């Protein structure tokens, strides 16, 4: 009888153990600082900390991709079947000897595994958030909690489901050998995860303070949603540029290759489902396709920058949303600076990581603004009508 297991569970068990250990520190710190406060305040503090750590994880994910460390351990969840690169020293050394400049080195293996450890820790924190919110929601049924604003357990549950999907895409990123579509979806998944955590943080804060979102004109609310959609599309295009290594297809600004409309192959550029570096015919990706990928992202950036500028101008009229307006203005300028730095300075690592971080931060701030506002239902229109009536009465009296 064969006593060997069909699958070695040790790597994933060690990965989970390391993730839990990393998460225990933030959990203990938040729970000790939140002693004596209500459930909403404790959950808000833990969510903000989880949001911060998830943002850091997004930056580290960009660092992993930009340093070509995504295949530093070419299997999943372990590293050559081991819990860490320590146990895979021999296999890594053989791979590095065969390809000294290839995707597998000791340094890249550690970058990739640290990214997995951190991701597991964030996942455990999100699991704790979902369970803690469910417990707090049940406790609100008792009379002593009757005056508290009810907590919603749906957003934490949705976040937990989403982080599991994100983990699956992380596994596919490795096992499918950095398929551009998978890597881009993994980036978009990280942005959505940040947005979900931001929604929770704002909702907990509102519940703790017992306040409602600020009513704003319907047109401004619509503009917020349009700018958010444009930003998400731009992030997808930016991910497509990065995963196809098309940043250096244009090294001039504002022109590209000395032209306002360089030779471009749009059909091959946006053939989504293909291996990294391959064109539609199975050969190498045409340089004109890389140019098209880059230039479409650049053209879209002009539109998004103008849209954010218009939104900032409109948000300045709402006192409650002044912080979001200032953050949007600053982050938009950061994106402009880092985007130009990537093109003109040859894609430096710091600028590239900051460009990804700036895009993620913009998504968080827009989500924050959406959660702190709501469409005014007749309030603004009624106020405007009242002001108009008062003005006409003053004219008649005069």
NORVENHU-V767746 format. One record per backbone hydrogen bond with DSSP energy under -1.0 kcal/mol. CO is the residue of the C=O (numbers start at 1). NH is the residue of the N-H. Records with the same first field share a line. If there is no record, write none. Layout:
CO = NH + NH
//
This chain:
9 = 13
10 = 14
11 = 15
12 = 16
13 = 17
14 = 18
15 = 19
16 = 20
17 = 21
18 = 22
19 = 23
20 = 24
23 = 27
24 = 28
25 = 29
26 = 30
27 = 31
28 = 32
29 = 33
30 = 34
34 = 37
38 = 42
39 = 43
40 = 44
41 = 45
42 = 46
43 = 47
44 = 48
45 = 49
46 = 50
47 = 51
48 = 52
49 = 53
50 = 54
51 = 55
52 = 56
53 = 57
54 = 58
55 = 59
56 = 60
57 = 61
58 = 62
59 = 63
60 = 64
61 = 65
62 = 66
63 = 67
64 = 69
65 = 68
69 = 72
79 = 82
82 = 79
86 = 89
88 = 92
89 = 93
90 = 94
91 = 95
92 = 96
93 = 97
94 = 98
95 = 99
99 = 102
105 = 109
106 = 110
107 = 111
108 = 112
109 = 113
110 = 114
111 = 115
112 = 116
113 = 117
114 = 118
115 = 119
116 = 120
117 = 121
118 = 122
119 = 123
120 = 124
121 = 125
122 = 126
123 = 127
124 = 128
125 = 129
126 = 130
127 = 131
128 = 132
129 = 133
130 = 134
131 = 135
132 = 136
133 = 137
134 = 138
135 = 139
136 = 140
138 = 141
139 = 142
142 = 145
143 = 146
145 = 148
153 = 157
154 = 158
155 = 159
156 = 160
157 = 161
158 = 162
159 = 163
160 = 164
161 = 165
162 = 166
163 = 167
164 = 168
165 = 169
166 = 170
167 = 171
168 = 172
169 = 173
170 = 174
171 = 175
172 = 176
173 = 178
174 = 177
179 = 183
180 = 184
181 = 185
182 = 186
183 = 187
184 = 188
185 = 189
186 = 190
187 = 191
188 = 192
189 = 193
190 = 194
191 = 195
192 = 196
193 = 197
194 = 198
195 = 199
196 = 200
197 = 201
198 = 202
199 = 203
200 = 204
201 = 205
202 = 206
203 = 207
204 = 208
205 = 209
206 = 210 + 211
214 = 374
216 = 376
217 = 221
218 = 222
219 = 223
220 = 224
221 = 225
222 = 226
223 = 227
224 = 228
225 = 229
226 = 230
227 = 231
228 = 232
229 = 233
230 = 234
231 = 235
232 = 236
233 = 237
234 = 238
235 = 239
236 = 240
237 = 241
238 = 242
239 = 243
240 = 244
241 = 246
242 = 245
246 = 249
256 = 259
259 = 256
265 = 269
266 = 270
268 = 271
270 = 272
272 = 274
275 = 278
277 = 285
279 = 282
283 = 279
286 = 290
287 = 291
288 = 265 + 292
289 = 293
290 = 294
291 = 295
292 = 296
293 = 297
294 = 298
295 = 299
296 = 300
297 = 301
298 = 302
299 = 303
300 = 304
301 = 305
302 = 306
303 = 307
304 = 308
305 = 309
306 = 310
307 = 311
308 = 312
309 = 313
310 = 314
311 = 315
312 = 316
314 = 317
315 = 318
318 = 321
319 = 322
321 = 325
322 = 326
323 = 327
324 = 328
325 = 329
326 = 330
327 = 331
328 = 332
329 = 333
330 = 334
331 = 335
332 = 336
333 = 337
334 = 338
335 = 339
336 = 340
337 = 341
338 = 342
339 = 343
340 = 344
341 = 345
342 = 347
348 = 352
349 = 353
350 = 354
351 = 355
352 = 356
353 = 357
354 = 358
355 = 359
356 = 360
357 = 361
358 = 362
359 = 363
360 = 364
361 = 365
362 = 366
363 = 367
364 = 368
365 = 369
366 = 370
367 = 371
368 = 372
372 = 214
374 = 216
378 = 382
379 = 383
380 = 384
381 = 385
382 = 386
383 = 387
384 = 388
385 = 389
386 = 390
387 = 391
388 = 392
389 = 393
390 = 394
391 = 395
392 = 396
393 = 397
394 = 398
//
